[in-house]
Amino acid sequence: MAADTRPALWLVDKPAGPTSHDIVARVRRRLGRGVKVGHAGTLDPFATGLLVVLSGRATRLAAHMTGLDKRYLVTMRTGYTSATGDPEGPVEMSGAPAGGDAIAGALEGFRGRQRQRVPAYAAVKVDGERMYARARRGEEVEAPEREIVIHALDLLEDLGDGSAALAVHCSKGTYIRRLVMDIGAALGCGAYCTALRRTHVGSLSVDDAVAPGDIRPGEGRDPAEGLTDLPRLAVTPDEAVELGHGRPIRRPDEGEVVLLCEGRLIALGRGGGDGWVRPHLVLRPAGER
């Protein structure tokens, strides 16, 4: 079977255990030799849920899709801390577990725009080296801070014994493990994340995802499905040829726009208000189906 080199988007329901890199490798093997494959936002090994995988020229859209908002279902356990913020640990008792009312009350202080410090066991590089590598050697590292937005943070269920289920809607760059650790610090008893499931990336839902083993060449989605945050512009087949050659087309649109021909993503373009839309990222060169 020939390799599936077309630009495509794949919604994968990641199981707990493998890394995001492992999932990408599995998809690459299923699509065939020489196919470029990447993902749009890492999930920790213990986490499950939606991993957006891109193949072919669609990998060039990863930076845009990584910037989309995310939604998670989170289970936290209070009264304990974890060095990693997750079950990998080590986990230590740190206080009396908090009840549901106390947890619900603490959540209010974590909604909205804020600064979040990157957790020590993160893949972010400091002085050219991954933070987790230095943390595992016992080195003290000044973790960088990022500005994030917690759009919604709600207590779904008091699970008893200091555990609770939360729903989180957040901006890019949010570390859920750090969020849970900070909630535990605010409660005064510590907390760590025992389970994490990503349910949405932008408008993409895990309800539409498949297991890694169910990836089939030729069944990928059009990458435009992951770009619903941008306006769309339908173009003619002749205009698609022009765009495929990297040439502008006559249109009055301004700003970033998704350029579609017969429902397929041709390119991302940008209108400058001068009557022309210029492609700056071509997904289907002229003559490619």
Secondary structure, 3 states (H helix, E strand, C coil): CCCCCCCEEEEEEECCCCCHHHHHHHHHHHHCCCCCEEECCCCCCCCEEEEEEEEHHHHHHHHHHHCCCEEEEEEEEECEEECCCCCCCCEEECCCCCCHHHHHHHHHHHCEEEEEECCCCCCCEECCEEHHHHHHCCCCCCCCEEEEEEEEEEEEEEEECCEEEEEEEECCCCCHHHHHHHHHHHHCCCEEEEEEEEEEECCEEHHHCECHHHCCCCCCECHHHHCCCCCEEECCHHHHHHHHCCCCEECCCEEEEEEEECCEEEEEEEEECCCEEEEEEECCCCCCC
